[in-house]
Amino acid sequence: MNTFLKQSEITKTNNDLILQNYMENVDKLKKIELPGSFIKYTAKKKKNNNIKYLIDIYYNEIDMNIWRVNCLEKEK
């Protein structure tokens, strides 16, 4: 039982750290510009001309926020 409690505390600490840095890291994804040639290639492939930043191709912010809310709910 003691091992379980220790592991649970480690998990909670890790989750807290992830959630603390969440917004900061989402903001970073919105600021990291993609190279021009990569933008053209990806925009053509995805048929989307609004691709300019890292968040545009790898992450869906709505899904990320749903994940965040789910993590917070599990912590209650």
PyMOL Python script that loads the backbone (N, CA, C, O; Angstrom):
from pymol import cmd

cmd.read_pdbstr("""\
ATOM      1  N   MET A   1       0.826  -1.190   0.000  1.00  0.00           N
ATOM      2  CA  MET A   1       0.000   0.000   0.000  1.00  0.00           C
ATOM      3  C   MET A   1       0.873   1.257   0.000  1.00  0.00           C
ATOM      4  O   MET A   1       0.530   2.239  -0.659  1.00  0.00           O
ATOM      5  N   ASN A   2       1.964   1.244   0.708  1.00  0.00           N
ATOM      6  CA  ASN A   2       2.853   2.381   0.787  1.00  0.00           C
ATOM      7  C   ASN A   2       3.435   2.718  -0.593  1.00  0.00           C
ATOM      8  O   ASN A   2       3.570   3.892  -0.938  1.00  0.00           O
ATOM      9  N   THR A   3       3.774   1.707  -1.369  1.00  0.00           N
ATOM     10  CA  THR A   3       4.301   1.902  -2.719  1.00  0.00           C
ATOM     11  C   THR A   3       3.248   2.566  -3.603  1.00  0.00           C
ATOM     12  O   THR A   3       3.554   3.460  -4.392  1.00  0.00           O
ATOM     13  N   PHE A   4       2.015   2.118  -3.458  1.00  0.00           N
ATOM     14  CA  PHE A   4       0.924   2.699  -4.230  1.00  0.00           C
ATOM     15  C   PHE A   4       0.755   4.186  -3.905  1.00  0.00           C
ATOM     16  O   PHE A   4       0.583   4.998  -4.814  1.00  0.00           O
ATOM     17  N   LEU A   5       0.800   4.539  -2.659  1.00  0.00           N
ATOM     18  CA  LEU A   5       0.663   5.938  -2.246  1.00  0.00           C
ATOM     19  C   LEU A   5       1.809   6.792  -2.779  1.00  0.00           C
ATOM     20  O   LEU A   5       1.598   7.923  -3.217  1.00  0.00           O
ATOM     21  N   LYS A   6       3.021   6.244  -2.738  1.00  0.00           N
ATOM     22  CA  LYS A   6       4.173   6.975  -3.265  1.00  0.00           C
ATOM     23  C   LYS A   6       4.011   7.215  -4.763  1.00  0.00           C
ATOM     24  O   LYS A   6       4.236   8.321  -5.253  1.00  0.00           O
ATOM     25  N   GLN A   7       3.618   6.164  -5.485  1.00  0.00           N
ATOM     26  CA  GLN A   7       3.435   6.288  -6.932  1.00  0.00           C
ATOM     27  C   GLN A   7       2.318   7.274  -7.251  1.00  0.00           C
ATOM     28  O   GLN A   7       2.427   8.051  -8.200  1.00  0.00           O
ATOM     29  N   SER A   8       1.270   7.249  -6.483  1.00  0.00           N
ATOM     30  CA  SER A   8       0.162   8.172  -6.679  1.00  0.00           C
ATOM     31  C   SER A   8       0.612   9.620  -6.477  1.00  0.00           C
ATOM     32  O   SER A   8       0.214  10.507  -7.232  1.00  0.00           O
ATOM     33  N   GLU A   9       1.426   9.853  -5.475  1.00  0.00           N
ATOM     34  CA  GLU A   9       1.943  11.197  -5.204  1.00  0.00           C
ATOM     35  C   GLU A   9       2.881  11.663  -6.319  1.00  0.00           C
ATOM     36  O   GLU A   9       2.853  12.832  -6.704  1.00  0.00           O
ATOM     37  N   ILE A  10       3.706  10.760  -6.833  1.00  0.00           N
ATOM     38  CA  ILE A  10       4.599  11.095  -7.949  1.00  0.00           C
ATOM     39  C   ILE A  10       3.778  11.472  -9.177  1.00  0.00           C
ATOM     40  O   ILE A  10       4.086  12.452  -9.856  1.00  0.00           O
ATOM     41  N   THR A  11       2.745  10.704  -9.461  1.00  0.00           N
ATOM     42  CA  THR A  11       1.880  10.978 -10.608  1.00  0.00           C
ATOM     43  C   THR A  11       1.199  12.330 -10.457  1.00  0.00           C
ATOM     44  O   THR A  11       1.146  13.113 -11.405  1.00  0.00           O
ATOM     45  N   LYS A  12       0.686  12.599  -9.282  1.00  0.00           N
ATOM     46  CA  LYS A  12       0.022  13.882  -9.030  1.00  0.00           C
ATOM     47  C   LYS A  12       1.003  15.040  -9.204  1.00  0.00           C
ATOM     48  O   LYS A  12       0.656  16.058  -9.802  1.00  0.00           O
ATOM     49  N   THR A  13       2.198  14.896  -8.698  1.00  0.00           N
ATOM     50  CA  THR A  13       3.212  15.946  -8.841  1.00  0.00           C
ATOM     51  C   THR A  13       3.538  16.181 -10.312  1.00  0.00           C
ATOM     52  O   THR A  13       3.629  17.326 -10.755  1.00  0.00           O
ATOM     53  N   ASN A  14       3.714  15.102 -11.064  1.00  0.00           N
ATOM     54  CA  ASN A  14       3.998  15.221 -12.500  1.00  0.00           C
ATOM     55  C   ASN A  14       2.855  15.909 -13.228  1.00  0.00           C
ATOM     56  O   ASN A  14       3.086  16.777 -14.070  1.00  0.00           O
ATOM     57  N   ASN A  15       1.623  15.529 -12.911  1.00  0.00           N
ATOM     58  CA  ASN A  15       0.457  16.143 -13.546  1.00  0.00           C
ATOM     59  C   ASN A  15       0.385  17.627 -13.221  1.00  0.00           C
ATOM     60  O   ASN A  15       0.082  18.446 -14.089  1.00  0.00           O
ATOM     61  N   ASP A  16       0.661  17.966 -11.979  1.00  0.00           N
ATOM     62  CA  ASP A  16       0.643  19.377 -11.574  1.00  0.00           C
ATOM     63  C   ASP A  16       1.659  20.184 -12.376  1.00  0.00           C
ATOM     64  O   ASP A  16       1.368  21.300 -12.806  1.00  0.00           O
ATOM     65  N   LEU A  17       2.835  19.629 -12.577  1.00  0.00           N
ATOM     66  CA  LEU A  17       3.867  20.321 -13.351  1.00  0.00           C
ATOM     67  C   LEU A  17       3.440  20.512 -14.803  1.00  0.00           C
ATOM     68  O   LEU A  17       3.649  21.579 -15.380  1.00  0.00           O
ATOM     69  N   ILE A  18       2.853  19.497 -15.384  1.00  0.00           N
ATOM     70  CA  ILE A  18       2.388  19.584 -16.771  1.00  0.00           C
ATOM     71  C   ILE A  18       1.319  20.666 -16.898  1.00  0.00           C
ATOM     72  O   ILE A  18       1.361  21.492 -17.810  1.00  0.00           O
ATOM     73  N   LEU A  19       0.375  20.649 -15.986  1.00  0.00           N
ATOM     74  CA  LEU A  19      -0.707  21.623 -16.057  1.00  0.00           C
ATOM     75  C   LEU A  19      -0.231  23.046 -15.776  1.00  0.00           C
ATOM     76  O   LEU A  19      -0.771  23.998 -16.339  1.00  0.00           O
ATOM     77  N   GLN A  20       0.758  23.200 -14.926  1.00  0.00           N
ATOM     78  CA  GLN A  20       1.301  24.531 -14.640  1.00  0.00           C
ATOM     79  C   GLN A  20       1.920  25.146 -15.886  1.00  0.00           C
ATOM     80  O   GLN A  20       1.830  26.353 -16.107  1.00  0.00           O
ATOM     81  N   ASN A  21       2.539  24.316 -16.681  1.00  0.00           N
ATOM     82  CA  ASN A  21       3.235  24.800 -17.874  1.00  0.00           C
ATOM     83  C   ASN A  21       2.376  24.784 -19.134  1.00  0.00           C
ATOM     84  O   ASN A  21       2.832  25.187 -20.204  1.00  0.00           O
ATOM     85  N   TYR A  22       1.159  24.329 -19.011  1.00  0.00           N
ATOM     86  CA  TYR A  22       0.289  24.118 -20.168  1.00  0.00           C
ATOM     87  C   TYR A  22       0.133  25.382 -21.027  1.00  0.00           C
ATOM     88  O   TYR A  22       0.470  25.367 -22.211  1.00  0.00           O
ATOM     89  N   MET A  23      -0.371  26.464 -20.445  1.00  0.00           N
ATOM     90  CA  MET A  23      -0.653  27.670 -21.223  1.00  0.00           C
ATOM     91  C   MET A  23       0.624  28.282 -21.808  1.00  0.00           C
ATOM     92  O   MET A  23       0.632  28.766 -22.940  1.00  0.00           O
ATOM     93  N   GLU A  24       1.678  28.251 -21.034  1.00  0.00           N
ATOM     94  CA  GLU A  24       2.955  28.784 -21.515  1.00  0.00           C
ATOM     95  C   GLU A  24       3.410  28.027 -22.765  1.00  0.00           C
ATOM     96  O   GLU A  24       3.868  28.629 -23.736  1.00  0.00           O
ATOM     97  N   ASN A  25       3.280  26.719 -22.726  1.00  0.00           N
ATOM     98  CA  ASN A  25       3.723  25.903 -23.855  1.00  0.00           C
ATOM     99  C   ASN A  25       2.798  26.024 -25.058  1.00  0.00           C
ATOM    100  O   ASN A  25       3.268  25.970 -26.195  1.00  0.00           O
ATOM    101  N   VAL A  26       1.501  26.187 -24.840  1.00  0.00           N
ATOM    102  CA  VAL A  26       0.586  26.418 -25.957  1.00  0.00           C
ATOM    103  C   VAL A  26       0.949  27.740 -26.626  1.00  0.00           C
ATOM    104  O   VAL A  26       0.954  27.835 -27.853  1.00  0.00           O
ATOM    105  N   ASP A  27       1.251  28.753 -25.831  1.00  0.00           N
ATOM    106  CA  ASP A  27       1.664  30.045 -26.391  1.00  0.00           C
ATOM    107  C   ASP A  27       2.944  29.904 -27.222  1.00  0.00           C
ATOM    108  O   ASP A  27       3.076  30.538 -28.269  1.00  0.00           O
ATOM    109  N   LYS A  28       3.871  29.087 -26.763  1.00  0.00           N
ATOM    110  CA  LYS A  28       5.106  28.865 -27.524  1.00  0.00           C
ATOM    111  C   LYS A  28       4.795  28.227 -28.876  1.00  0.00           C
ATOM    112  O   LYS A  28       5.375  28.611 -29.892  1.00  0.00           O
ATOM    113  N   LEU A  29       3.884  27.256 -28.893  1.00  0.00           N
ATOM    114  CA  LEU A  29       3.517  26.597 -30.154  1.00  0.00           C
ATOM    115  C   LEU A  29       2.916  27.595 -31.137  1.00  0.00           C
ATOM    116  O   LEU A  29       3.058  27.439 -32.350  1.00  0.00           O
ATOM    117  N   LYS A  30       2.250  28.615 -30.618  1.00  0.00           N
ATOM    118  CA  LYS A  30       1.633  29.629 -31.469  1.00  0.00           C
ATOM    119  C   LYS A  30       2.648  30.626 -32.005  1.00  0.00           C
ATOM    120  O   LYS A  30       2.340  31.379 -32.928  1.00  0.00           O
ATOM    121  N   LYS A  31       3.850  30.645 -31.447  1.00  0.00           N
ATOM    122  CA  LYS A  31       4.864  31.626 -31.853  1.00  0.00           C
ATOM    123  C   LYS A  31       5.996  31.039 -32.684  1.00  0.00           C
ATOM    124  O   LYS A  31       6.753  31.781 -33.311  1.00  0.00           O
ATOM    125  N   ILE A  32       6.121  29.720 -32.697  1.00  0.00           N
ATOM    126  CA  ILE A  32       7.199  29.082 -33.449  1.00  0.00           C
ATOM    127  C   ILE A  32       6.788  29.026 -34.919  1.00  0.00           C
ATOM    128  O   ILE A  32       5.929  28.239 -35.314  1.00  0.00           O
ATOM    129  N   GLU A  33       7.427  29.883 -35.716  1.00  0.00           N
ATOM    130  CA  GLU A  33       7.096  29.964 -37.135  1.00  0.00           C
ATOM    131  C   GLU A  33       7.727  28.817 -37.909  1.00  0.00           C
ATOM    132  O   GLU A  33       8.844  28.386 -37.623  1.00  0.00           O
ATOM    133  N   LEU A  34       6.991  28.342 -38.882  1.00  0.00           N
ATOM    134  CA  LEU A  34       7.475  27.275 -39.752  1.00  0.00           C
ATOM    135  C   LEU A  34       8.233  27.885 -40.934  1.00  0.00           C
ATOM    136  O   LEU A  34       7.926  29.005 -41.343  1.00  0.00           O
ATOM    137  N   PRO A  35       9.213  27.171 -41.489  1.00  0.00           N
ATOM    138  CA  PRO A  35       9.929  27.666 -42.680  1.00  0.00           C
ATOM    139  C   PRO A  35       8.967  27.795 -43.860  1.00  0.00           C
ATOM    140  O   PRO A  35       8.027  27.012 -43.989  1.00  0.00           O
ATOM    141  N   GLY A  36       9.208  28.788 -44.720  1.00  0.00           N
ATOM    142  CA  GLY A  36       8.329  29.059 -45.855  1.00  0.00           C
ATOM    143  C   GLY A  36       8.048  27.861 -46.736  1.00  0.00           C
ATOM    144  O   GLY A  36       6.897  27.627 -47.107  1.00  0.00           O
ATOM    145  N   SER A  37       9.077  27.092 -47.083  1.00  0.00           N
ATOM    146  CA  SER A  37       8.876  25.933 -47.960  1.00  0.00           C
ATOM    147  C   SER A  37       8.005  24.878 -47.278  1.00  0.00           C
ATOM    148  O   SER A  37       7.203  24.206 -47.927  1.00  0.00           O
ATOM    149  N   PHE A  38       8.171  24.744 -45.979  1.00  0.00           N
ATOM    150  CA  PHE A  38       7.362  23.776 -45.235  1.00  0.00           C
ATOM    151  C   PHE A  38       5.906  24.244 -45.179  1.00  0.00           C
ATOM    152  O   PHE A  38       4.984  23.433 -45.272  1.00  0.00           O
ATOM    153  N   ILE A  39       5.705  25.553 -45.028  1.00  0.00           N
ATOM    154  CA  ILE A  39       4.348  26.100 -45.013  1.00  0.00           C
ATOM    155  C   ILE A  39       3.649  25.803 -46.334  1.00  0.00           C
ATOM    156  O   ILE A  39       2.504  25.350 -46.344  1.00  0.00           O
ATOM    157  N   LYS A  40       4.336  26.058 -47.451  1.00  0.00           N
ATOM    158  CA  LYS A  40       3.744  25.821 -48.776  1.00  0.00           C
ATOM    159  C   LYS A  40       3.396  24.348 -48.967  1.00  0.00           C
ATOM    160  O   LYS A  40       2.303  24.013 -49.423  1.00  0.00           O
ATOM    161  N   TYR A  41       4.334  23.474 -48.615  1.00  0.00           N
ATOM    162  CA  TYR A  41       4.109  22.035 -48.769  1.00  0.00           C
ATOM    163  C   TYR A  41       2.927  21.569 -47.914  1.00  0.00           C
ATOM    164  O   TYR A  41       2.047  20.859 -48.402  1.00  0.00           O
ATOM    165  N   THR A  42       2.908  21.963 -46.657  1.00  0.00           N
ATOM    166  CA  THR A  42       1.863  21.517 -45.728  1.00  0.00           C
ATOM    167  C   THR A  42       0.519  22.128 -46.081  1.00  0.00           C
ATOM    168  O   THR A  42      -0.505  21.448 -46.011  1.00  0.00           O
ATOM    169  N   ALA A  43       0.505  23.401 -46.459  1.00  0.00           N
ATOM    170  CA  ALA A  43      -0.742  24.067 -46.832  1.00  0.00           C
ATOM    171  C   ALA A  43      -1.374  23.375 -48.040  1.00  0.00           C
ATOM    172  O   ALA A  43      -2.586  23.165 -48.093  1.00  0.00           O
ATOM    173  N   LYS A  44      -0.527  23.028 -49.003  1.00  0.00           N
ATOM    174  CA  LYS A  44      -1.024  22.335 -50.196  1.00  0.00           C
ATOM    175  C   LYS A  44      -1.560  20.949 -49.824  1.00  0.00           C
ATOM    176  O   LYS A  44      -2.630  20.546 -50.282  1.00  0.00           O
ATOM    177  N   LYS A  45      -0.825  20.244 -49.010  1.00  0.00           N
ATOM    178  CA  LYS A  45      -1.218  18.889 -48.612  1.00  0.00           C
ATOM    179  C   LYS A  45      -2.513  18.899 -47.794  1.00  0.00           C
ATOM    180  O   LYS A  45      -3.378  18.043 -47.983  1.00  0.00           O
ATOM    181  N   LYS A  46      -2.640  19.863 -46.893  1.00  0.00           N
ATOM    182  CA  LYS A  46      -3.822  19.924 -46.025  1.00  0.00           C
ATOM    183  C   LYS A  46      -4.924  20.805 -46.608  1.00  0.00           C
ATOM    184  O   LYS A  46      -6.007  20.911 -46.033  1.00  0.00           O
ATOM    185  N   LYS A  47      -4.648  21.434 -47.747  1.00  0.00           N
ATOM    186  CA  LYS A  47      -5.598  22.351 -48.382  1.00  0.00           C
ATOM    187  C   LYS A  47      -6.047  23.422 -47.397  1.00  0.00           C
ATOM    188  O   LYS A  47      -7.236  23.689 -47.225  1.00  0.00           O
ATOM    189  N   ASN A  48      -5.049  24.023 -46.759  1.00  0.00           N
ATOM    190  CA  ASN A  48      -5.295  25.044 -45.751  1.00  0.00           C
ATOM    191  C   ASN A  48      -4.193  26.097 -45.868  1.00  0.00           C
ATOM    192  O   ASN A  48      -3.018  25.797 -45.658  1.00  0.00           O
ATOM    193  N   ASN A  49      -4.569  27.313 -46.199  1.00  0.00           N
ATOM    194  CA  ASN A  49      -3.587  28.378 -46.372  1.00  0.00           C
ATOM    195  C   ASN A  49      -3.303  29.151 -45.087  1.00  0.00           C
ATOM    196  O   ASN A  49      -2.548  30.123 -45.115  1.00  0.00           O
ATOM    197  N   ASN A  50      -3.879  28.749 -43.980  1.00  0.00           N
ATOM    198  CA  ASN A  50      -3.672  29.443 -42.706  1.00  0.00           C
ATOM    199  C   ASN A  50      -2.552  28.838 -41.869  1.00  0.00           C
ATOM    200  O   ASN A  50      -2.419  29.165 -40.690  1.00  0.00           O
ATOM    201  N   ILE A  51      -1.756  27.974 -42.455  1.00  0.00           N
ATOM    202  CA  ILE A  51      -0.681  27.310 -41.733  1.00  0.00           C
ATOM    203  C   ILE A  51       0.544  28.228 -41.695  1.00  0.00           C
ATOM    204  O   ILE A  51       1.113  28.568 -42.733  1.00  0.00           O
ATOM    205  N   LYS A  52       0.939  28.621 -40.478  1.00  0.00           N
ATOM    206  CA  LYS A  52       2.113  29.478 -40.327  1.00  0.00           C
ATOM    207  C   LYS A  52       2.957  29.094 -39.118  1.00  0.00           C
ATOM    208  O   LYS A  52       4.165  29.331 -39.089  1.00  0.00           O
ATOM    209  N   TYR A  53       2.309  28.502 -38.127  1.00  0.00           N
ATOM    210  CA  TYR A  53       2.983  28.213 -36.867  1.00  0.00           C
ATOM    211  C   TYR A  53       2.896  26.725 -36.535  1.00  0.00           C
ATOM    212  O   TYR A  53       2.076  25.998 -37.094  1.00  0.00           O
ATOM    213  N   LEU A  54       3.735  26.298 -35.640  1.00  0.00           N
ATOM    214  CA  LEU A  54       3.796  24.882 -35.264  1.00  0.00           C
ATOM    215  C   LEU A  54       2.442  24.345 -34.800  1.00  0.00           C
ATOM    216  O   LEU A  54       2.077  23.217 -35.130  1.00  0.00           O
ATOM    217  N   ILE A  55       1.705  25.137 -34.046  1.00  0.00           N
ATOM    218  CA  ILE A  55       0.410  24.665 -33.544  1.00  0.00           C
ATOM    219  C   ILE A  55      -0.565  24.371 -34.683  1.00  0.00           C
ATOM    220  O   ILE A  55      -1.470  23.552 -34.528  1.00  0.00           O
ATOM    221  N   ASP A  56      -0.385  25.032 -35.823  1.00  0.00           N
ATOM    222  CA  ASP A  56      -1.296  24.858 -36.957  1.00  0.00           C
ATOM    223  C   ASP A  56      -1.223  23.471 -37.579  1.00  0.00           C
ATOM    224  O   ASP A  56      -2.188  23.021 -38.197  1.00  0.00           O
ATOM    225  N   ILE A  57      -0.108  22.795 -37.427  1.00  0.00           N
ATOM    226  CA  ILE A  57       0.022  21.497 -38.097  1.00  0.00           C
ATOM    227  C   ILE A  57       0.013  20.304 -37.154  1.00  0.00           C
ATOM    228  O   ILE A  57      -0.387  19.210 -37.554  1.00  0.00           O
ATOM    229  N   TYR A  58       0.441  20.488 -35.926  1.00  0.00           N
ATOM    230  CA  TYR A  58       0.585  19.335 -35.053  1.00  0.00           C
ATOM    231  C   TYR A  58      -0.472  19.219 -33.964  1.00  0.00           C
ATOM    232  O   TYR A  58      -0.745  18.121 -33.481  1.00  0.00           O
ATOM    233  N   TYR A  59      -1.064  20.331 -33.578  1.00  0.00           N
ATOM    234  CA  TYR A  59      -1.934  20.286 -32.411  1.00  0.00           C
ATOM    235  C   TYR A  59      -3.247  20.991 -32.681  1.00  0.00           C
ATOM    236  O   TYR A  59      -3.289  22.042 -33.320  1.00  0.00           O
ATOM    237  N   ASN A  60      -4.300  20.404 -32.192  1.00  0.00           N
ATOM    238  CA  ASN A  60      -5.612  21.019 -32.238  1.00  0.00           C
ATOM    239  C   ASN A  60      -5.866  21.567 -30.837  1.00  0.00           C
ATOM    240  O   ASN A  60      -6.034  20.807 -29.884  1.00  0.00           O
ATOM    241  N   GLU A  61      -5.893  22.895 -30.723  1.00  0.00           N
ATOM    242  CA  GLU A  61      -5.994  23.504 -29.400  1.00  0.00           C
ATOM    243  C   GLU A  61      -7.270  23.095 -28.669  1.00  0.00           C
ATOM    244  O   GLU A  61      -7.253  22.957 -27.446  1.00  0.00           O
ATOM    245  N   ILE A  62      -8.354  22.900 -29.375  1.00  0.00           N
ATOM    246  CA  ILE A  62      -9.605  22.468 -28.746  1.00  0.00           C
ATOM    247  C   ILE A  62      -9.416  21.109 -28.087  1.00  0.00           C
ATOM    248  O   ILE A  62      -9.830  20.906 -26.946  1.00  0.00           O
ATOM    249  N   ASP A  63      -8.793  20.179 -28.802  1.00  0.00           N
ATOM    250  CA  ASP A  63      -8.535  18.852 -28.237  1.00  0.00           C
ATOM    251  C   ASP A  63      -7.579  18.935 -27.048  1.00  0.00           C
ATOM    252  O   ASP A  63      -7.733  18.213 -26.063  1.00  0.00           O
ATOM    253  N   MET A  64      -6.595  19.818 -27.152  1.00  0.00           N
ATOM    254  CA  MET A  64      -5.643  19.974 -26.045  1.00  0.00           C
ATOM    255  C   MET A  64      -6.355  20.502 -24.797  1.00  0.00           C
ATOM    256  O   MET A  64      -6.065  20.070 -23.681  1.00  0.00           O
ATOM    257  N   ASN A  65      -7.280  21.432 -24.991  1.00  0.00           N
ATOM    258  CA  ASN A  65      -8.009  21.970 -23.843  1.00  0.00           C
ATOM    259  C   ASN A  65      -8.950  20.933 -23.229  1.00  0.00           C
ATOM    260  O   ASN A  65      -9.141  20.912 -22.013  1.00  0.00           O
ATOM    261  N   ILE A  66      -9.531  20.079 -24.058  1.00  0.00           N
ATOM    262  CA  ILE A  66     -10.368  18.988 -23.540  1.00  0.00           C
ATOM    263  C   ILE A  66      -9.514  18.055 -22.678  1.00  0.00           C
ATOM    264  O   ILE A  66      -9.929  17.635 -21.598  1.00  0.00           O
ATOM    265  N   TRP A  67      -8.308  17.738 -23.177  1.00  0.00           N
ATOM    266  CA  TRP A  67      -7.379  16.905 -22.400  1.00  0.00           C
ATOM    267  C   TRP A  67      -7.077  17.555 -21.050  1.00  0.00           C
ATOM    268  O   TRP A  67      -7.082  16.888 -20.016  1.00  0.00           O
ATOM    269  N   ARG A  68      -6.815  18.857 -21.070  1.00  0.00           N
ATOM    270  CA  ARG A  68      -6.488  19.602 -19.848  1.00  0.00           C
ATOM    271  C   ARG A  68      -7.644  19.524 -18.845  1.00  0.00           C
ATOM    272  O   ARG A  68      -7.428  19.263 -17.662  1.00  0.00           O
ATOM    273  N   VAL A  69      -8.854  19.750 -19.320  1.00  0.00           N
ATOM    274  CA  VAL A  69     -10.035  19.694 -18.450  1.00  0.00           C
ATOM    275  C   VAL A  69     -10.198  18.291 -17.862  1.00  0.00           C
ATOM    276  O   VAL A  69     -10.516  18.137 -16.682  1.00  0.00           O
ATOM    277  N   ASN A  70      -9.978  17.278 -18.688  1.00  0.00           N
ATOM    278  CA  ASN A  70     -10.080  15.899 -18.201  1.00  0.00           C
ATOM    279  C   ASN A  70      -9.040  15.625 -17.110  1.00  0.00           C
ATOM    280  O   ASN A  70      -9.342  14.963 -16.117  1.00  0.00           O
ATOM    281  N   CYS A  71      -7.836  16.125 -17.291  1.00  0.00           N
ATOM    282  CA  CYS A  71      -6.798  15.947 -16.269  1.00  0.00           C
ATOM    283  C   CYS A  71      -7.198  16.625 -14.970  1.00  0.00           C
ATOM    284  O   CYS A  71      -7.029  16.064 -13.888  1.00  0.00           O
ATOM    285  N   LEU A  72      -7.722  17.819 -15.082  1.00  0.00           N
ATOM    286  CA  LEU A  72      -8.147  18.550 -13.872  1.00  0.00           C
ATOM    287  C   LEU A  72      -9.285  17.824 -13.160  1.00  0.00           C
ATOM    288  O   LEU A  72      -9.320  17.772 -11.931  1.00  0.00           O
ATOM    289  N   GLU A  73     -10.202  17.274 -13.922  1.00  0.00           N
ATOM    290  CA  GLU A  73     -11.330  16.548 -13.321  1.00  0.00           C
ATOM    291  C   GLU A  73     -10.858  15.294 -12.588  1.00  0.00           C
ATOM    292  O   GLU A  73     -11.407  14.944 -11.543  1.00  0.00           O
ATOM    293  N   LYS A  74      -9.863  14.627 -13.118  1.00  0.00           N
ATOM    294  CA  LYS A  74      -9.340  13.424 -12.486  1.00  0.00           C
ATOM    295  C   LYS A  74      -8.615  13.734 -11.176  1.00  0.00           C
ATOM    296  O   LYS A  74      -8.507  12.880 -10.297  1.00  0.00           O
ATOM    297  N   GLU A  75      -8.122  14.959 -11.060  1.00  0.00           N
ATOM    298  CA  GLU A  75      -7.393  15.359  -9.859  1.00  0.00           C
ATOM    299  C   GLU A  75      -8.324  15.656  -8.689  1.00  0.00           C
ATOM    300  O   GLU A  75      -7.882  15.715  -7.542  1.00  0.00           O
ATOM    301  N   LYS A  76      -9.597  15.841  -8.970  1.00  0.00           N
ATOM    302  CA  LYS A  76     -10.548  16.191  -7.897  1.00  0.00           C
ATOM    303  C   LYS A  76     -10.863  15.018  -7.011  1.00  0.00           C
ATOM    304  O   LYS A  76     -11.642  15.149  -6.067  1.00  0.00           O
TER     305      LYS A  76
END
""", "prot")
cmd.dss("prot")
cmd.show_as("cartoon", "prot")
cmd.util.cbc("prot")
cmd.orient("prot")
